[in-house]
Amino acid sequence: MNFNSLKAKLLLIAVISIIALLVSSLVGINGIRGAQDDINKIGKNTLPSIVGLSMINEGQTAVKAAMLGTAIYENDYSNVGKEGFETMLKQQKKAWDSIDQGLKIYNEISQSKEEEALWKESLKSWEAWK
């Protein structure tokens, strides 16, 4: 083929541009698939894990607050003290329910080996705190 003619040069440019378009399309499709996998991982694994751990953390803080409130009301034998004590016990039970729900959410999600090892260590500390 004679590359000195205008027709040959235009044909060569068209072929090169089509090849470049195909290559860039394949790179883009590959990037989109990778991003889609990462988004699915975040939505189905990471974010629910964070929600579960957050519920555990909030519940732990609520338990501490209820324990302090219980200590304030436990020696107050008036009606106000009894009502306050009962309210603190209800809040404490609600906080423990929230903790249990957070633990359930977190335990249902698949974990990596590293995360699983860290979680087992954390459970030891958790049992000591309980």
C-alpha positions as CSV (number, residue, x, y, z in Angstrom):
1,M,0.0,0.0,0.0
2,N,1.3,3.4,-0.9
3,F,1.3,5.7,2.2
4,N,2.0,8.7,0.1
5,S,-1.6,9.0,-1.1
6,L,-4.2,11.0,0.8
7,K,-6.6,8.1,0.8
8,A,-4.0,5.8,2.5
9,K,-3.1,8.4,5.1
10,L,-6.8,8.9,6.0
11,L,-7.4,5.2,6.2
12,L,-4.3,4.8,8.5
13,I,-5.5,7.7,10.8
14,A,-9.0,6.1,10.9
15,V,-7.6,2.7,11.9
16,I,-5.3,4.2,14.5
17,S,-8.1,6.2,16.0
18,I,-10.4,3.2,16.1
19,I,-7.7,1.1,17.9
20,A,-7.2,4.0,20.4
21,L,-10.9,4.2,21.0
22,L,-11.1,0.5,21.7
23,V,-8.1,0.6,24.0
24,S,-9.5,3.5,26.0
25,S,-13.0,1.9,26.1
26,L,-11.5,-1.3,27.5
27,V,-9.5,0.6,30.1
28,G,-12.7,2.5,31.1
29,I,-14.8,-0.6,31.4
30,N,-12.1,-2.2,33.5
31,G,-12.0,0.8,35.8
32,I,-15.8,0.9,36.1
33,R,-15.8,-2.8,37.1
34,G,-13.2,-2.2,39.7
35,A,-15.0,0.8,41.1
36,Q,-18.3,-1.2,41.2
37,D,-16.7,-4.0,43.2
38,D,-15.3,-1.5,45.7
39,I,-18.6,0.3,46.0
40,N,-20.4,-3.1,46.6
41,K,-17.8,-3.9,49.3
42,I,-18.4,-0.6,51.0
43,G,-22.1,-0.9,50.8
44,K,-22.5,-4.5,51.8
45,N,-19.6,-5.0,54.2
46,T,-17.8,-1.9,55.4
47,L,-20.7,0.4,56.0
48,P,-22.8,-2.1,57.9
49,S,-19.7,-3.0,60.0
50,I,-19.3,0.7,60.9
51,V,-23.0,0.9,61.8
52,G,-22.8,-2.1,64.0
53,L,-19.7,-0.9,65.8
54,S,-21.2,2.5,66.2
55,M,-24.3,1.0,67.8
56,I,-22.0,-0.9,70.2
57,N,-20.1,2.3,71.0
58,E,-23.2,4.3,71.6
59,G,-24.7,1.6,73.7
60,Q,-21.5,1.4,75.8
61,T,-21.6,5.1,76.4
62,A,-25.3,4.9,77.3
63,V,-24.6,2.1,79.7
64,K,-21.9,4.1,81.4
65,A,-24.3,7.1,81.7
66,A,-27.1,4.9,83.1
67,M,-24.7,3.4,85.6
68,L,-23.8,6.8,86.9
69,G,-27.5,7.8,87.0
70,T,-28.3,4.6,88.9
71,A,-25.6,5.4,91.4
72,I,-27.1,8.8,92.0
73,Y,-30.7,7.5,92.6
74,E,-30.0,4.2,94.3
75,N,-29.8,5.7,97.8
76,D,-32.6,8.2,97.3
77,Y,-35.7,6.4,98.8
78,S,-38.2,9.1,97.9
79,N,-40.7,8.7,95.1
80,V,-38.5,10.8,92.8
81,G,-35.5,8.6,93.6
82,K,-37.4,5.4,92.9
83,E,-38.7,6.7,89.6
84,G,-35.3,8.0,88.6
85,F,-33.8,4.7,89.6
86,E,-36.3,2.8,87.5
87,T,-35.8,5.1,84.6
88,M,-32.0,4.5,84.7
89,L,-32.6,0.8,84.8
90,K,-34.8,1.0,81.7
91,Q,-32.2,3.2,79.9
92,Q,-29.6,0.7,80.8
93,K,-31.6,-2.2,79.5
94,K,-32.3,-0.2,76.3
95,A,-28.6,0.4,75.9
96,W,-27.7,-3.3,76.3
97,D,-30.4,-4.1,73.7
98,S,-28.7,-1.6,71.3
99,I,-25.3,-3.2,72.0
100,D,-26.7,-6.7,71.3
101,Q,-28.2,-5.5,68.0
102,G,-24.9,-3.9,67.0
103,L,-23.1,-7.1,67.9
104,K,-25.5,-9.1,65.8
105,I,-25.1,-6.8,62.8
106,Y,-21.3,-6.9,63.0
107,N,-21.1,-10.6,63.6
108,E,-23.3,-11.4,60.5
109,I,-20.9,-9.6,58.2
110,S,-18.0,-11.4,56.6
111,Q,-14.6,-10.4,57.9
112,S,-11.0,-10.7,56.7
113,K,-8.6,-12.9,58.6
114,E,-6.9,-9.8,60.0
115,E,-10.2,-8.3,61.1
116,E,-11.3,-11.6,62.6
117,A,-8.2,-11.8,64.7
118,L,-8.6,-8.2,65.9
119,W,-12.2,-8.9,66.7
120,K,-11.4,-11.9,68.8
121,E,-8.9,-9.8,70.8
122,S,-11.5,-7.1,71.2
123,L,-14.1,-9.6,72.4
124,K,-11.7,-10.5,75.3
125,S,-11.6,-6.8,76.3
126,W,-15.3,-6.5,75.8
127,E,-16.0,-9.5,78.1
128,A,-13.8,-7.9,80.8
129,W,-15.7,-4.6,80.4
130,K,-19.1,-6.3,80.7
